[in-house]
């Protein structure tokens, strides 16, 4: 049994170990990164093929006669043609619920930077501004409290729920939009409403919806025009949920106060991505999932997926 990992660097840049694979399979290969033109060649002979963001289209899957299982080192699995895999009886398995707390933490890291500007003031102090000041304190830009503000959540799965708990702990009123509007145990403090109401009343709008045909481009010019001019937008879901040109225009024209995003439509971004030129947009390089603790959990679930397949009972099958 041979296992090939096409792009293992993000999961394990050196602080974890793949050595345990040797106790489960006869042969394994780990590539840090695989360019598209080498995907098929490197996958040849693999019984188990593992990808994170390397795309596996139908043409590649159908060109691999030995392939028996595809494992994704992530929750999202849109990089794999699941229908093509299913047509050949190949299970496609993902890694669910490993980074919930880390994503929720980054939501508020982005939001606190937008409202409190810790980085800006640290840079100012290190540049000598405080040393030269006549006053015991100063601020470079208006500071805003979150207590008493309204936090709007679009998508109320595991991460949306974790974000709601933090928002409530900070004294914020919480609104949510979800396809399932039934009562959520333990979330009586969350008010479920329609999208227009959420956009009109929220001081913060945080995206936690999956990427589907319905949510692609959800955040467009019309969406942004319905938000408060003093509101912030946070995206830790998927980049294509936002029309980036529309968001850049809204930020530059003052239609909203600012944005914090951990994901972009193309990753790494192209140099002409319009959000790169927006001063009131904080961008982090898709790191919400990447804490050591989260990657350790991911590795444990991945190992469980490998073991389950080898035992003939694949788990976390998504196709």
C-alpha positions as CSV (number, residue, x, y, z in Angstrom):
1,X,0.0,0.0,0.0
2,X,1.5,3.3,-1.1
3,X,0.5,6.8,0.2
4,X,1.5,10.1,-1.5
5,X,1.1,13.5,0.1
6,X,1.2,16.2,-2.6
7,X,1.5,19.3,-0.5
8,X,2.3,18.6,3.2
9,X,4.3,21.8,4.1
10,X,1.4,23.9,5.4
11,X,0.3,21.1,7.7
12,X,3.8,20.2,8.8
13,X,6.5,22.7,8.1
14,X,8.8,20.7,10.4
15,X,7.3,20.9,13.9
16,X,5.2,17.7,13.5
17,X,6.1,14.3,12.2
18,X,5.0,12.0,9.3
19,X,7.1,9.1,10.7
20,X,4.0,7.3,12.0
21,X,3.0,6.6,8.3
22,X,5.7,4.0,8.1
23,X,3.8,1.8,10.6
24,X,0.7,1.9,8.5
25,X,1.7,1.7,4.8
26,X,4.4,-0.1,2.9
27,X,5.6,3.1,1.2
28,X,4.9,6.8,1.5
29,X,6.2,10.0,-0.2
30,X,5.7,13.5,1.1
31,X,6.1,16.6,-1.1
32,X,6.1,20.1,0.4
33,X,4.4,21.4,-2.8
34,X,3.3,20.1,-6.1
35,X,2.8,22.3,-9.2
36,X,-0.1,21.4,-11.4
37,X,2.1,20.0,-14.2
38,X,3.6,17.4,-11.8
39,X,0.4,16.3,-10.0
40,X,-0.4,13.3,-12.2
41,X,3.2,12.1,-12.3
42,X,3.7,12.3,-8.5
43,X,0.4,10.6,-7.9
44,X,1.1,7.6,-10.1
45,X,1.1,4.4,-8.2
46,X,-0.6,5.8,-5.1
47,X,-3.3,3.8,-3.4
48,X,-4.0,6.7,-1.0
49,X,-3.6,10.2,-2.4
50,X,-3.4,13.1,0.1
51,X,-3.9,16.8,-0.9
52,X,-4.4,20.0,0.9
53,X,-4.8,22.6,-1.8
54,X,-3.4,20.7,-4.8
55,X,-6.3,20.4,-7.3
56,X,-7.3,16.9,-8.3
57,X,-9.6,17.2,-11.4
58,X,-11.4,14.3,-13.0
59,X,-8.7,13.9,-15.7
60,X,-6.1,13.3,-13.0
61,X,-8.3,11.0,-10.9
62,X,-9.2,8.9,-13.9
63,X,-5.6,8.6,-15.0
64,X,-4.6,6.8,-11.7
65,X,-5.7,3.2,-12.0
66,X,-4.2,2.2,-8.6
67,X,-6.0,5.0,-6.7
68,X,-8.3,3.7,-3.9
69,X,-8.8,6.7,-1.5
70,X,-8.4,10.4,-1.5
71,X,-7.7,12.2,1.8
72,X,-7.9,16.0,2.2
73,X,-5.8,17.7,4.8
74,X,-8.5,20.3,5.4
75,X,-12.2,20.7,6.0
76,X,-12.9,22.1,2.6
77,X,-12.7,19.6,-0.2
78,X,-13.6,21.6,-3.3
79,X,-10.1,21.1,-4.8
80,X,-11.1,17.5,-5.6
81,X,-13.6,16.4,-8.2
82,X,-15.7,14.4,-5.7
83,X,-18.1,13.2,-8.4
84,X,-15.3,11.7,-10.5
85,X,-14.0,9.9,-7.4
86,X,-17.4,8.6,-6.4
87,X,-18.0,7.3,-10.0
88,X,-14.9,5.1,-9.5
89,X,-15.9,4.1,-5.9
90,X,-13.1,6.1,-4.4
91,X,-14.0,7.6,-1.0
92,X,-13.0,11.3,-0.5
93,X,-12.4,12.1,3.2
94,X,-11.9,15.4,4.9
95,X,-10.8,16.7,8.3
96,X,-13.8,18.2,10.2
97,X,-13.9,20.4,13.3
98,X,-10.2,20.7,14.1
99,X,-9.7,24.5,14.0
100,X,-12.9,25.9,15.4
101,X,-11.4,27.7,18.4
102,X,-8.4,29.0,16.3
103,X,-10.7,30.5,13.7
104,X,-12.9,32.2,16.3
105,X,-9.8,33.6,18.0
106,X,-8.6,35.1,14.7
107,X,-12.0,36.7,14.1
108,X,-11.5,38.8,17.3
109,X,-7.8,39.3,16.6
110,X,-8.8,41.0,13.4
111,X,-11.7,42.9,15.0
112,X,-9.6,44.1,17.9
113,X,-6.9,45.4,15.6
114,X,-9.5,47.3,13.6
115,X,-11.0,48.9,16.7
116,X,-8.0,49.3,19.0
117,X,-5.1,49.5,16.6
118,X,-2.5,47.8,18.8
119,X,-0.1,47.2,16.0
120,X,-0.3,50.9,14.8
121,X,0.4,52.2,18.3
122,X,3.2,49.8,19.0
123,X,4.9,50.9,15.7
124,X,4.4,54.5,16.8
125,X,5.9,54.0,20.2
126,X,8.9,52.1,18.7
127,X,9.3,55.0,16.2
128,X,9.8,57.4,19.2
129,X,6.5,59.2,19.1
130,X,5.7,58.6,22.8
131,X,9.2,59.6,23.8
132,X,8.8,62.9,22.0
133,X,5.2,63.5,23.2
134,X,4.4,66.2,25.7
135,X,1.4,64.2,27.0
136,X,1.2,61.0,29.0
137,X,-0.8,59.3,26.3
138,X,-2.0,59.8,22.7
139,X,-3.8,57.9,20.0
140,X,-3.2,57.9,16.3
141,X,-6.7,57.1,15.3
142,X,-10.1,56.9,17.0
143,X,-10.5,53.9,19.4
144,X,-13.8,52.0,19.6
145,X,-15.3,49.7,22.3
146,X,-17.1,46.5,21.4
147,X,-19.2,46.3,24.5
148,X,-22.8,47.1,23.7
149,X,-22.3,46.9,19.9
150,X,-24.1,44.4,17.6
151,X,-22.3,41.5,16.2
152,X,-23.8,39.9,13.1
153,X,-22.9,36.3,12.1
154,X,-23.7,34.9,8.7
155,X,-23.6,31.1,9.0
156,X,-24.2,29.4,12.4
157,X,-22.2,26.2,12.3
158,X,-19.5,25.2,14.8
159,X,-17.4,28.3,14.2
160,X,-20.3,30.6,14.1
161,X,-21.4,29.3,17.5
162,X,-17.9,29.7,19.0
163,X,-17.8,33.3,17.7
164,X,-21.2,34.0,19.2
165,X,-20.0,32.8,22.6
166,X,-17.0,35.2,22.5
167,X,-19.1,38.1,21.3
168,X,-21.6,37.5,24.1
169,X,-18.8,37.3,26.7
170,X,-17.6,40.7,25.4
171,X,-21.1,42.2,26.1
172,X,-22.2,42.4,22.5
173,X,-25.7,41.9,21.2
174,X,-25.6,39.0,18.7
175,X,-27.6,38.5,15.5
176,X,-27.3,35.5,13.2
177,X,-28.5,34.3,9.8
178,X,-28.7,30.6,9.2
179,X,-30.5,28.2,6.8
180,X,-31.7,26.4,10.0
181,X,-33.6,28.8,12.1
182,X,-34.6,26.3,14.8
183,X,-33.6,27.1,18.4
184,X,-30.0,26.3,19.2
185,X,-29.5,24.9,22.7
186,X,-27.3,27.2,24.8
187,X,-27.7,30.1,22.3
188,X,-30.8,31.8,23.6
189,X,-28.9,35.1,23.6
190,X,-28.6,34.9,19.8
191,X,-31.3,36.5,17.8
192,X,-31.9,34.8,14.4
193,X,-33.0,37.2,11.7
194,X,-33.0,37.9,8.0
195,X,-30.0,39.1,6.1
196,X,-31.2,42.7,5.5
197,X,-32.0,43.2,9.2
198,X,-28.6,41.8,10.2
199,X,-26.8,44.1,7.7
200,X,-28.8,47.2,8.8
201,X,-28.3,46.7,12.5
202,X,-24.8,45.1,12.9
203,X,-21.7,47.0,13.9
204,X,-19.7,43.9,12.9
205,X,-20.5,41.4,10.2
206,X,-18.6,38.1,10.3
207,X,-18.8,35.5,7.6
208,X,-18.9,31.9,8.5
209,X,-20.8,30.3,5.6
210,X,-19.5,27.6,3.3
211,X,-18.6,28.3,-0.3
212,X,-21.5,27.3,-2.5
213,X,-22.9,28.6,-5.7
214,X,-25.4,30.6,-3.5
215,X,-22.7,32.2,-1.3
216,X,-20.1,32.9,-4.1
217,X,-20.1,36.7,-4.4
218,X,-22.5,37.1,-1.5
219,X,-20.7,40.2,-0.4
220,X,-21.3,42.5,-3.3
221,X,-22.0,46.2,-3.8
222,X,-25.6,45.8,-2.8
223,X,-24.7,43.8,0.4
224,X,-22.1,46.5,1.4
225,X,-24.5,49.3,0.8
226,X,-26.9,47.9,3.3
227,X,-24.2,47.9,6.1
228,X,-23.6,50.8,8.5
229,X,-20.9,53.2,7.4
230,X,-19.3,52.6,10.8
231,X,-19.4,48.8,10.5
232,X,-16.6,46.3,10.1
233,X,-16.6,43.2,7.9
234,X,-14.7,40.1,8.9
235,X,-14.1,37.1,6.6
236,X,-12.5,33.9,7.8
237,X,-14.6,31.6,5.7
238,X,-13.7,31.5,2.0
239,X,-12.3,34.2,-0.2
240,X,-14.8,33.9,-3.1
241,X,-17.7,34.7,-0.8
242,X,-16.6,38.4,-1.3
243,X,-16.5,40.4,-4.5
244,X,-13.1,41.9,-3.8
245,X,-13.5,44.8,-6.2
246,X,-16.8,45.8,-4.6
247,X,-15.3,45.6,-1.1
248,X,-12.2,47.6,-2.1
249,X,-14.5,50.3,-3.6
250,X,-16.7,50.4,-0.5
251,X,-13.6,50.7,1.8
252,X,-12.1,53.5,-0.3
253,X,-15.4,55.4,-0.6
254,X,-16.2,55.1,3.2
255,X,-19.3,52.9,2.7
256,X,-18.0,50.8,5.6
257,X,-15.3,51.5,8.2
258,X,-13.0,48.7,7.7
259,X,-12.5,45.0,7.0
260,X,-10.4,42.1,8.2
261,X,-9.9,39.1,6.0
262,X,-7.9,35.9,6.4
263,X,-8.8,34.5,3.0
264,X,-8.8,35.8,-0.6
265,X,-10.3,34.7,-3.9
266,X,-6.8,33.6,-5.1
267,X,-4.2,32.4,-2.7
268,X,-1.4,33.5,-2.8
269,X,-3.0,36.7,-4.1
270,X,-2.0,38.3,-7.3
271,X,-0.2,41.6,-7.1
272,X,-3.1,43.5,-8.5
273,X,-5.6,42.2,-5.9
274,X,-7.6,45.4,-5.1
275,X,-7.7,44.8,-1.4
276,X,-3.9,45.0,-1.1
277,X,-4.1,48.7,-1.7
278,X,-6.8,49.4,1.0
279,X,-5.3,51.0,4.2
280,X,-8.4,50.1,6.2
281,X,-8.3,46.4,5.3
282,X,-6.3,44.0,7.4
283,X,-5.2,40.9,5.5
284,X,-3.6,37.8,7.1
285,X,-2.3,34.9,5.0
286,X,-4.9,32.2,5.7
287,X,-3.6,31.5,9.1
288,X,-6.8,31.0,11.2
289,X,-6.5,27.2,10.9
290,X,-2.7,27.1,11.5
291,X,-2.0,27.1,15.2
292,X,0.2,24.3,16.4
293,X,-2.6,22.9,18.5
294,X,-5.0,22.9,15.5
295,X,-2.5,21.3,13.2
296,X,-1.8,18.7,15.9
297,X,-5.5,17.9,16.0
298,X,-5.6,17.8,12.2
299,X,-2.7,15.3,12.2
300,X,-4.5,13.1,14.7
301,X,-7.7,13.1,12.6
302,X,-5.7,12.4,9.5
303,X,-4.1,9.4,11.1
304,X,-7.6,8.2,12.1
305,X,-8.8,8.6,8.5
306,X,-5.8,6.5,7.2
307,X,-6.4,3.8,9.7
308,X,-10.1,3.7,9.1
309,X,-9.6,3.3,5.4
310,X,-7.0,0.5,5.9
311,X,-9.5,-1.3,8.1
312,X,-12.1,-1.1,5.4
313,X,-14.4,1.4,7.0
314,X,-13.5,4.9,5.8
315,X,-14.6,7.8,8.0
316,X,-15.4,11.5,7.3
317,X,-16.4,10.6,3.7
318,X,-17.8,13.6,1.9
319,X,-18.6,12.2,-1.5
